[in-house]
Amino acid sequence: MAGELEGSVSMSMVSYGVADPPTASARGAGERVLIVEDDSAARVGLEQLVKSWGFMAESATDGEEALEKVTTFRPAIVISDLVMPRLDGLGLLRALQAQGADVTTLLLTAQGTVETAVQAMKEGAYDYLTKPVDIQRLKILLDKIVERLEAMREVKVLRRQLREHGAFGPMIGSGAEMRKIYSVIEQAAPTSASVLITGESGTGKELVAQTIHQLSPRAGFPFVAINCAAIPETLLESKIFGHEKGAF
């Protein structure tokens, strides 16, 4: 029996294009992922794959079993097949939302059900992958989801600081106008959009920029502040973006 199980895992891993699983990802360490798939080989293969990336993982055979495991395993991420018996992926998504479950859902779909997957995204799914699963894209999506979860948790910490101490990260103040600023920061931080911060000297523009950086998926990278007013206009572009030798 053990030999059969080992062979099943090995074959299913190969079917996903992972003969030698990659080393564990520090970013995924500790995050819980629930795999929902009615095909046993695919289910085992996906579970072993995400574990090899450093995630904690369990699996379910359909949406009904997944709902039971959500209450006990408490995953942060659900990777679900779209077409399954009893309760399909779209039904699972709707049930999780009805329960108010704090999970991010990623769907797997065959080419013939892409329209349904798009509909699921409109209803709150994070994204979808077509079968056979592109392993590199799956890894990229999981990393992005983890970045998003980390940013959301940081926001919760800052909200608690605001309630308890009247502070939002490095910013201090709990008045109505400050709360409006905090709300805009929360909306902007998780995105990759460029943000223009305006205000008179001394009003805290750099603090706002630091807070946006702290709450963003880029928080692990350096925050570099540049005083543009101190750099001549003719040199600003080369100072920020560099220049080729002999360009001047």
C-alpha positions as CSV (number, residue, x, y, z in Angstrom):
1,M,0.0,0.0,0.0
2,A,2.8,2.4,0.9
3,G,4.5,1.6,-2.4
4,E,1.3,2.3,-4.3
5,L,0.8,5.6,-2.5
6,E,4.4,6.7,-3.1
7,G,4.1,5.8,-6.8
8,S,0.8,7.7,-7.0
9,V,2.4,10.8,-5.5
10,S,5.5,10.5,-7.8
11,M,3.4,10.1,-11.0
12,S,1.0,12.9,-10.1
13,M,3.9,15.2,-9.4
14,V,5.4,14.4,-12.7
15,S,2.1,15.0,-14.4
16,Y,2.2,18.6,-13.0
17,G,5.7,19.0,-14.4
18,V,7.6,18.7,-11.2
19,A,9.9,15.7,-11.3
20,D,12.2,17.4,-8.7
21,P,10.1,19.7,-6.4
22,P,11.6,23.1,-5.9
23,T,13.0,24.1,-2.5
24,A,10.6,25.5,0.1
25,S,9.7,29.2,-0.3
26,A,10.2,31.3,2.8
27,R,7.3,33.5,1.7
28,G,4.8,30.5,1.8
29,A,6.0,29.2,5.2
30,G,3.1,28.8,7.6
31,E,0.3,29.7,5.2
32,R,-2.4,27.1,5.1
33,V,-3.7,26.0,1.7
34,L,-6.7,23.7,1.1
35,I,-6.7,21.7,-2.2
36,V,-10.2,20.8,-3.5
37,E,-10.1,18.3,-6.4
38,D,-12.1,15.2,-7.2
39,D,-9.3,13.6,-9.2
40,S,-7.2,11.7,-6.7
41,A,-3.9,11.8,-8.6
42,A,-4.2,15.6,-9.3
43,R,-5.3,16.2,-5.6
44,V,-2.3,14.3,-4.2
45,G,0.1,15.9,-6.7
46,L,-1.1,19.5,-5.9
47,E,-0.9,18.9,-2.2
48,Q,2.6,17.6,-2.3
49,L,3.6,20.4,-4.7
50,V,2.4,23.3,-2.5
51,K,4.0,21.6,0.6
52,S,7.3,21.5,-1.3
53,W,7.0,25.3,-1.6
54,G,6.7,25.7,2.2
55,F,3.0,25.9,2.6
56,M,0.9,23.8,5.1
57,A,-1.6,21.9,3.0
58,E,-4.6,19.6,3.3
59,S,-7.1,18.3,0.6
60,A,-10.7,17.6,0.1
61,T,-12.5,15.6,-2.7
62,D,-15.4,18.1,-3.3
63,G,-16.9,21.4,-2.1
64,E,-19.0,19.7,0.7
65,E,-15.9,18.2,2.3
66,A,-14.0,21.5,1.8
67,L,-16.6,23.4,3.8
68,E,-16.1,21.0,6.7
69,K,-12.3,21.3,6.5
70,V,-12.4,25.1,6.3
71,T,-13.8,25.1,9.9
72,T,-11.1,22.7,11.2
73,F,-8.0,23.4,9.1
74,R,-8.8,27.2,8.7
75,P,-6.9,27.7,5.5
76,A,-5.9,31.2,4.2
77,I,-6.0,30.0,0.6
78,V,-8.3,27.6,-1.2
79,I,-7.3,26.1,-4.6
80,S,-10.4,24.4,-6.0
81,D,-11.4,22.6,-9.2
82,L,-14.4,24.2,-10.8
83,V,-16.2,21.1,-11.9
84,M,-16.9,18.6,-9.1
85,P,-19.7,16.3,-7.8
86,R,-22.0,17.4,-5.0
87,L,-20.7,21.0,-4.7
88,D,-18.7,22.5,-7.5
89,G,-16.1,25.3,-7.3
90,L,-18.5,28.2,-7.9
91,G,-20.9,26.8,-5.3
92,L,-18.0,26.5,-2.8
93,L,-17.0,30.1,-3.5
94,R,-20.5,31.3,-2.8
95,A,-20.8,29.2,0.3
96,L,-17.5,30.5,1.7
97,Q,-18.7,34.1,1.1
98,A,-22.0,33.4,2.8
99,Q,-20.2,32.1,5.8
100,G,-17.9,35.2,5.9
101,A,-14.8,32.9,5.6
102,D,-11.6,34.9,5.4
103,V,-10.1,32.9,2.6
104,T,-8.7,33.7,-0.9
105,T,-9.9,31.4,-3.6
106,L,-8.0,30.2,-6.7
107,L,-9.9,28.1,-9.3
108,L,-8.7,25.4,-11.7
109,T,-10.7,25.0,-14.8
110,A,-10.7,23.2,-18.2
111,Q,-10.8,25.3,-21.4
112,G,-14.5,24.6,-21.8
113,T,-15.4,26.2,-18.5
114,V,-13.3,29.4,-18.7
115,E,-16.5,31.5,-18.9
116,T,-17.7,30.1,-15.6
117,A,-14.3,30.8,-14.1
118,V,-14.5,34.4,-15.2
119,Q,-17.9,34.6,-13.6
120,A,-16.4,33.3,-10.4
121,M,-13.8,36.1,-10.5
122,K,-16.6,38.6,-10.8
123,E,-18.1,37.0,-7.7
124,G,-14.9,37.2,-5.7
125,A,-12.4,34.5,-6.7
126,Y,-8.9,35.8,-6.8
127,D,-7.9,34.2,-10.2
128,Y,-8.1,31.0,-12.2
129,L,-5.8,28.6,-13.9
130,T,-6.6,26.4,-16.9
131,K,-5.7,22.7,-16.9
132,P,-3.1,21.3,-17.3
133,V,-1.9,23.6,-14.6
134,D,1.1,25.9,-15.4
135,I,3.3,25.3,-12.3
136,Q,5.3,28.5,-12.6
137,R,2.1,30.6,-12.9
138,L,0.6,28.8,-9.9
139,K,3.7,29.6,-7.9
140,I,3.6,33.3,-9.0
141,L,-0.1,33.5,-8.0
142,L,0.4,31.9,-4.6
143,D,3.3,34.3,-3.9
144,K,1.1,37.3,-4.9
145,I,-1.7,36.0,-2.7
146,V,0.7,35.7,0.3
147,E,2.0,39.3,-0.3
148,R,-1.6,40.5,-0.3
149,L,-2.4,38.6,2.9
150,E,0.6,40.0,4.6
151,A,-0.4,43.5,3.6
152,M,-3.9,43.0,4.8
153,R,-2.7,41.7,8.2
154,E,-0.4,44.7,8.6
155,V,-3.5,46.9,7.9
156,K,-5.3,45.1,10.7
157,V,-2.4,45.7,13.1
158,L,-2.4,49.4,12.2
159,R,-6.1,49.7,12.7
160,R,-5.7,48.2,16.2
161,Q,-3.0,50.8,16.9
162,L,-5.4,53.5,15.7
163,R,-8.2,52.3,18.0
164,E,-5.9,51.9,21.1
165,H,-3.3,54.7,20.7
166,G,-4.6,57.1,18.0
167,A,-1.7,56.1,15.7
168,F,-1.5,54.6,12.2
169,G,2.0,53.3,11.7
170,P,4.3,56.3,12.0
171,M,1.4,58.7,11.6
172,I,-0.4,60.1,14.7
173,G,-4.0,61.4,14.8
174,S,-7.5,60.0,15.1
175,G,-9.6,63.0,13.8
176,A,-12.1,62.7,11.0
177,E,-9.7,64.2,8.4
178,M,-6.8,61.9,9.4
179,R,-9.1,58.9,9.2
180,K,-9.9,59.9,5.6
181,I,-6.2,59.9,4.8
182,Y,-5.8,56.5,6.5
183,S,-8.6,55.1,4.4
184,V,-7.0,56.3,1.1
185,I,-3.7,54.8,2.2
186,E,-5.3,51.5,2.8
187,Q,-6.8,51.5,-0.7
188,A,-3.6,52.6,-2.4
189,A,-1.0,50.4,-0.5
190,P,-1.9,46.9,-1.9
191,T,-1.9,48.1,-5.5
192,S,1.0,48.9,-7.9
193,A,-0.5,52.2,-8.9
194,S,1.7,55.4,-8.8
195,V,0.6,57.8,-6.0
196,L,0.9,61.6,-6.0
197,I,1.0,63.0,-2.5
198,T,0.5,66.8,-2.3
199,G,0.7,69.2,0.6
200,E,2.5,72.1,2.1
201,S,6.0,71.7,3.6
202,G,5.9,69.9,7.0
203,T,2.5,68.3,6.6
204,G,3.8,64.8,6.6
205,K,4.0,63.8,2.9
206,E,7.0,61.6,3.5
207,L,5.3,59.9,6.4
208,V,2.3,59.1,4.2
209,A,4.7,57.6,1.6
210,Q,6.5,55.5,4.2
211,T,3.1,54.2,5.5
212,I,2.0,53.3,2.0
213,H,5.3,51.4,1.5
214,Q,5.0,49.7,4.8
215,L,1.5,48.3,3.9
216,S,2.4,47.4,0.3
217,P,3.7,44.0,-1.1
218,R,7.1,45.9,-1.5
219,A,7.5,46.4,2.3
220,G,10.4,44.0,2.3
221,F,12.4,46.2,0.0
222,P,14.1,49.5,0.8
223,F,12.2,52.8,1.0
224,V,14.3,55.5,-0.7
225,A,13.3,59.1,-0.2
226,I,14.7,61.6,-2.7
227,N,14.6,65.4,-2.2
228,C,13.8,66.4,-5.7
229,A,13.9,70.1,-4.9
230,A,17.6,69.8,-4.0
231,I,18.5,68.4,-7.4
232,P,18.8,70.7,-10.4
233,E,16.1,69.9,-13.0
234,T,18.7,69.1,-15.7
235,L,20.3,66.4,-13.5
236,L,17.1,64.9,-11.9
237,E,16.5,62.3,-14.5
238,S,20.1,61.0,-14.5
239,K,20.3,61.0,-10.7
240,I,17.2,58.8,-10.5
241,F,17.5,56.6,-13.6
242,G,21.3,56.9,-14.2
243,H,23.0,57.6,-17.5
244,E,25.6,56.1,-19.9
245,K,29.2,57.2,-19.6
246,G,29.9,60.1,-21.9
247,A,26.3,61.2,-22.2
248,F,27.2,64.7,-21.0
